[in-house]
């Protein structure tokens, strides 16, 4: 029986994907395949309105790739491992549902690369260190780190962080825009769940939130005029939804809307 390296559960509309490879939640090819399968499962489940990624235990979100696996792999395997990692994280990034990374512990190297493919990053106060440390092994980030970090914090700062391989606190990461919110240790995951629930039914239309994500992500990769054209197309889709009808009806009736995500 294959070891369960990614635990998948659904709690009231939230898919919880837990990286489960103690002690540091490092990943190998088997873990990435399970993560990819869990992403597809959450993406296709109409009862899932948002996705939360976390690491098992209290010390690590993920310390990145399993070094022994990488050191023993052939050059061809290393290349394909990186390619598959890129494909998996692009699938996560392109999922039309909000994706939140709950950084419950150290988030280093490939662990940070996974977290950067999420839409929002929520961290535990004084919960660990974060950074791209691959250069300290004589290599470079291979799961999208050179591309996503620069897009999140700017080219100059990203280059400095990746080229020094320094790790820093979640509080410092929040100051540079890499982390969105920090929650207390004692109630961390409860606070994460409460935070994410503001984006899903009945509070918000998860369909609209997902389309905002799509318009922003795809639009930023295109020209302004192309982005605006995409926005119009997505807007037309949302206007045709049950949630749009409910939202406008509730506004006119001066009551709180009760969204369903469709």
Buried (B, 14 or more C-beta within 10 A) or exposed (E): EEEEBBBBEEEEBBBBBBBBBEEBBBBBBBBBBBBBEBBBBBBEBEEBBBBBBBBBBEBBBBBBBBEEBBEEBEEEEBEEBBEBBBEBBEBBBBBBBBBBBBBBBBBBBBBBBBBBBBBBBBBBEEBBBBBBBBBEBEEEBBBBBBBBBBEBBEEEBBBEBBEEBBBBBBEBBBEBEBBBBBBEEEEBBEBBBEBBBEBBBBEBBBBBBBBBBBBBBBBEEEEEEEBEEBBEEBBEEBEEBEBBEBBEEBEEEEEEBEBBBE
